[in-house]
Amino acid sequence: KRQVSLFIVCVCVCQTGSETLRYSLAEEMERDSFVANVAKDLGVSLSQFAARKARVVSEGNEQYFRLNQNTGDLMIKERLDREEICPQSDVCTLFFKIFFENPLQLIRGEVEILDVNDNSPIFPEKEMALEIPETISPGSRFPLESARDKDVGSNGLHNYSLETNSHFSLNVRTGKDGGKYVELVLQRQLDREDQPELNLLLTATDGGSPPRTGTAQVRIVVVDANDNIPVFAREVYEVRLAENSPPEQLVVRVAAEDPDEGAYGKVRYAFTQTSERSRQLFQMNADTGEIWLSGNLDFEEEKKHEMVVRGTDGGGLSAHCKVHVEVLDVNDNVPEIALTSVSASIPEDAQPQTVVALFRVRDRDSGENGRTECTIDGELPFSLTPTFDNYYELRTEAALDRERTPEYNITITAVDWGTPQLSSQESISVQISDVNDNPPEFTKAVYTMSVKENNSHMLRIGSVNATDADAGKNARVSYALVPEQGKEKPSVSVNSENGEIYILRPLDYEKVHAFQVAVCAADGGSPPLSAQAVVRVEVRDENDNAPVVLHPLPNSSATAGELVPRRAPAGYLVAKVVAVDADSGQNAWLSYELAKATEPGLFRVGPHSGEVRTARAVSERDAARQRLVVLVRDSGQPPRSSSVTLSLALVEGFSEAHLRVSEEVPAADVEAPLTLYLIICLSSVSALFLVTVIVIVVLKVRRARGMEAGTGPAFPKTAGESNSGSLPRSYVYDVCFAAGTVNSEFRFLRPLFPCFPAGLPPGPGDQRSSVCSQDVANLGEEGD
């Protein structure tokens, strides 16, 4: 008997415009039974079939099929029972979908489950009892309970048979609904005294091959005469109920009349030939004939209910009527969103209309109540595109930017068209993957850093920082110096990972005040993106240079002596010390002081000008030879210093006019601006030629007169001719003679040029830029 269930009745593939696959399969097939080769029917090669990750999804919660990606075979997962899957339908069809990825493709399919004769007819009751009055006339009919067969078609209930007897025959009729109804027909008058009870065997047979049967015992009790049977007001009662009708609601009231009196005229009601499900949903009052709703109706489960009511009088006579209850649909099911495929992430440079997800919306209601539409909540760069069979594609609608929005939580709302409207929501999370579309950005265009000169090797002086809005390796920033052609290797280096700047070797402020390099920041993308910034390094000065004395030159013949007249008053200018410092700023501010002297109280030094003057008038008691040590100190921390030694000679014989001139010469104003010195120098240069000519003419005239007179005054050697003089060659003499006297007066003019040693040009703000002050010295009489 089971061999039929192992036979596949038909396998057919129908290629329509929408590529719907149609197959048929007999029920009760063993697990993993072959249904069809989908790959072959679709014309897809097995390699492509597996590469596109084909899979099968059944509609509803139950998954009846599985798909072998390697062979393309569609097989059943479990044994299929048509009566369990489609209990209320003559045609049982299972729907499924074949999904392909890369690219996404959806193919519909259906499998019809063919019935096999695996169920026997079953009577609701194993024994049916009938009470028939003996006066009933031949030809009377008595309905019997019909048998139920879960199979359909030719395998369903086919015929009834009754064991042979002398009183009854069997009449089988077909109702409007196609059901088989059986009645006992009285052939011969009953006689209670002759036979008070009859037991007959009723057999139901289906149309299967081989056929199956079911039996029930019919017990007939012959009662005394009751010559009227109940009569119902209507043969069929039709009622319409909404599926949300509350329990205990009155459905209908059936009524049957019996003209007999007493117990024979009282009719009692009961369900007969009614399914178990209908008996659970409806209750009947046996005395009044009222039918009440006792459960919850569900249009989606069962759309109509048919019940047969039997009215029986006290004499055992009965009549039947039918109650048809039509269930009306109400909008009581929310739309269901079922996700089929969702992309885990999409790149931020994805083109518009890229498919992100595929899903289906289902509403179990019917008509307008089951019609749905979908929307996306909020202003998002996504859109919904309906396809077929209530399937939707979620697509990108605009350009994406991960740096602005790295993740989207998309809420899809499905709304039906019922009244009131019902809706449901489903959230889809879409990750946006990064693309290297942002170059690094420095926090500054120019980084200014400073370092003291004479620094140590590999000294960290600061860092640069660049950030990248991308993620992962696209945001991993590395740093490097930008090489410059034709220039030597820079004195700095940069850490490629954290951007820290290091000085490679000691720097000298006196050689380099500042320099700059370019730093490049590149990310780890492919291709990499980069940006540049400038690093400016400023070298801070340290007090690493001692003052250098320019005049008088240390350890030279200039220190041999300066001539000071014995009659010099207080404040008399003796000499001027000129010094410079190679440092800058406070480290180059110089001060002068008298460190050592033969007569400590006789001379003083201007702290800012370096001018050596007499602190008091020179006396006869002062030693003829004076030795002064002048200390030059800068203002750095710690301060540095240099010293110079001056040898002075106190001489006699300077004229009173020269002393008056010397007294009239004001002390140098240390606060006088540099402009004044420059103007004096320019004026001296302009008058140089004229003064030189006058001096030569005067000297020749005086010499000629001296030779004529026979005797004349003797002059000391000039500073240029003295081996121990301290006046530089750039000084000239202004010679004045008074007629009839032997006294001579000499006046030293300002130097022709600023006193800068060779190789040390002046610079802005430097002590070396000051112009040597005017030095006035007196020359004593010859022989002093």
Secondary structure, 3 states (H helix, E strand, C coil): CCCHHHCCCCCCCCCCCCCCEEEEEECCCCCCCEEEEHHHHHCCCHHHHHHCCCEEEECCCCCCEEECCCCCEEEECCCCCHHHHCCCCCCEEEEEEEEECCCCEEEEEEEEEECCCCCCCECCCCEEEEEEECCCCCCCEEECCCCECCCCHHHCEEEEEECCCCCEEEEEEECCCCCEEEEEEECCCCCCCCCCEEEEEEEEEECCCCCCEEEEEEEEEEECCCCCCCEECCCEEEEEEECCCCCCCEEEECCEECCCCHHHHCCEEEEECCCHHHHHHEEECCCCCEEEECCCCCCCCCCEEEEEEEEECCCCCEEEEEEEEEEECCCCCCCEEEEEEECCEEECCCCCCCEEEEEEEECCCCHHHHCEEEEECCCCCEEEEECCCCEEEEEECCCCCCCCCCEEEEEEEEEECCCCCCEEEEEEEEEEECCCCCCCEECCCEEEEEEECCCCCCEEEEECCEECCCCHHHHCCEEEECCCCCCCCCCEEECCCCCEEEECCCCCCCCCCEEEEEEEEECCCCCCCEEEEEEEEEEECCCCCCCEEEECCCCCHHHCCEEEECCCCCCCEEEECEEECCCCHHHHCEEEEEEEECCCCCEEECCCCCEEEECCCCCCCCCCEEEEEEEEEECCCCCCEEEEEEEEEEECCCCHHHHHHHHHCCCCCCCCCHHHHHHHHHHHHHHHHHHHHHHHHHHHHHHHHHHHHCCCCCCCCCCCCCCCCCCCCCCCEEEEECCCCCCEEEEECCCCCCCCCCCCCCCCCCHHHCCCCCCCCCCCCCCC
